Amino acid sequence: MILASSHTGETRDAVASLYPTVEEARITCAIVDAAAKVRDLDFKYMAEGKGATVTARFGPDGITLCDPNRVVEGAEKVFQRSYKKAI
């Protein structure tokens, strides 16, 4: 298979070591997505005067957003899994 950038003339296999695999890219995107969610929620809560309390936990169970501002809604709202594979 020829890459979309056909001026190189290299096959996908020939340049495979230069680019992340689908699985590697998926993890990177999941981390960036979690960071964006934490940023957005912390910005919202700061504007409400509540402080920046949202975090993300990375572990063998994946990525979990931790939002203590939602404690009255129950544990399933405080701890929301955003990625289900080990990090």
N, C-alpha and C positions, 0 to 999 in steps of 0.2 A: 504494500500500500504506500502511496506517495503522500507526503504531508501536504497540507493546504498551501504551505509556502513552497511551491514547486521550484522556485529558483535555486533551492539548495540541492534538489535532486536526490535527497537521502530518503531511505525508507524509514518507517516508524521504528522498526527494530534497530536500525543503525543509530538512532538518536535516543533510544529508550532510556539510557543511563543519564541523560541530560534533563529529563522531565519527570515529575512525580507520577506515580501510578494513580489510578482512580482512587484506591483506598487511601493513599497518602494525602491526596487532595481533599478527600471527603473529611478527614480529621481536621485538616487546616481550616476548611470552611466552617466546620462545626465550632471550632474554637473562636473564630472571628465572629460568628453568629452569636455565640454566648456572650462575648465581650460587648457586642453592640446592644444586646438586650439589657445587660447590666448597666451600661452607660445610659441608655434611654430611661430605664426605671429610676436610676439614681438621680438623673437630671430632673425627672418629674417630682420625685420625693423632695429634692433640695428646694425646688420652686414652691412646694407645699410647706416648707419649713420642717420637714421630718428628718433630714440628714441623708447621707449616702450610705445606706445600709445593705444594699443588695450585693451579693457575691455569687461566684460560680465555683462549684466544687468539681474537680477533675479526679477520676479514679477508676477502679476496675469495673464499676457499674456505669461508666460513661460520664456525661456532664450533667450536673444538677444545678439549677438556679435556686438560690436560697434568698427568699424575700420575707424577712421577718415582719414587714409591714402588713402582711396578709394573715397574721396568726389567727385573727378572729374567724377567718374562713376555713380553717382547718389545715392539718399537716400537708394534705395533697396540694394546697395552694402555696404554702410556704416553700415546699420542696418540689420543684417541677423539673422533670427530666427532659433535657433538650437534645440529648444524644445518647443512644443506648448501647454503644460499644465501648469497650475498655479504652482508656486514654493512657 
